[in-house]
Amino acid sequence: MAKSKNNAKKLSYISVPSQIINSISSSSLQSLIDSPKKSSRTSIFTTKSSIWFLTLFLFGFLGMFTIGFKTDTPFPQKPCSTTHQKLSISNHHSKSKLGIASVLLKKERKSFRNDHKDEFFVSHVELGAKGSSGIEKKSEFWKKPNGLGYKPCLSFSSDYRRQSERVLKERRKYLMVVVSGGMNQQRNQIVDAVVIARILGASLIVPILQVNVIWGDESEFGDIFDLEHFKKVLANDVRVVSALPSTHLMTRPMEGRPPLHATPSWIRSRYLRRLNREGVLLLRGLDSRLSKDLPSDLQKLRCKVAFNALRFAEPIEKLGNKIAERMKSKGPYLALHLRLEKDVWVRTGCLPGLSPKYNEIVNNERIQRPELLTARSNMSYLQRKMAGFCPLNAREVTRLLKGLGAPKDAKIYWAGGKPLGGKEALLPLIQEFPNFYNKEDLALTGELQPFVKKASLMAAIDYIVSEKSDVFMPSHGGNMGHAIQGYRAFTGHKKFITPNKRHMLPYFLSSSLSEEEFNRIIKELHRNSLGQPVQRTNKRGRDVTKYPVPECMCNNHSHSQS
């Protein structure tokens, strides 16, 4: 490509003078040729002057052409340093030494025209770190885990399929649900709402999303999820309708709130008789209300809803896929779900580890709003920290990634809300892994505008980019980490890292360990938490959408036994 550009420049040096020569030949030279031999002294003098002028012009042009040709020859390029490379942007940005990758990207985005944004972004922003040979370096860190032959396996029993005919014909019973919390919490409740509708043999009204108290998000089901796809995928399991039929509009719904971990038998005994009589049941706050240990067919239905039916609405899918492609365009990337927001520190009873100023902000908020504290109040902060109940801060995430062998040139997409402390809270990560981006860095001008005031939609974009990453790691547990862990297992055993906080933190405090020994210990502690299939049955009460083996996935051996 560079060679063709050089050739084009050389040709331009030749083509411009040739036009001048042509113009001269059609005037002065032509007049010399055509002039009669009987011309006067004056004309002879004029002719000689023209020849001398032309000779000088040609010599001058040849000198200019020689200089131009030499300066057009490119200078030898030094190979790029892969250990300190941040961004490979166009030449006028190459001298920049800023540590925050987002600043560079924002400056670069201002320079390109609207009609060529995508092309410019891909060609001028090198998200991958490459050596001078142009071949991306391999790293053990990106190695895909062994899936042990497990694949999705959602074949329902003959009894389930036989009962489906009766359930889908039902027109007298309807289940209404109001789901609350953030987007990932809402997903969990929608999954359980479908299963409860199946248990009761009722039609499901499209779930109502309660306005989020913290973020003020008024998004409805169809704003976040593809409603028609949801209905189509579940067409053989549960009848989903958009609203109550006219025959039930005047019915006052029976309201209920199941206890934690309610079983199918409890739900039937509590609600089924009244539902048959009154026709409408309204349930609120379904978070963890349905037991995690259900019959096999209902567990498979859970997986079917979580992994197949709950697809995001088209505008969200489109933008999420674009951003994921921008991350992946230059090689593998790590998605990091950072839980550094103020409300997370307040709720967990933990401290951000920045400065006394921010610790005071968190403590004051906790005193003013004690209802926000969801952690064990009888434990001190240090006890919670060492027990693994606190999110990892940026410094701890950095040490963990280095210990696990993440290369310095690794590209990291960080998902999550605005961290307490702003960019200061992220500095340890950015300094060690400068190829560090979020959706605001990667979105082109105006792309995020339709979603920016909708926390659930912004979270959905993070979800899509995270699920498509080569490696995923959350800094804390939570609904998003659990959902993506299960999805990654179900869709091909993509690598995920579950930080072993309880066992690794004591080593973080040790000053006697060498870096080599520290890294060896960190890798050993995470040997069994790097994406290999974990069977749900090893521990009762595990969510099948986080651990889809063995109910929703099977290998040849387990399938032959079932």
Disulfide bonds with the S-S distance in Angstrom:
Cys303-Cys552 1.94
Cys350-Cys390 1.91
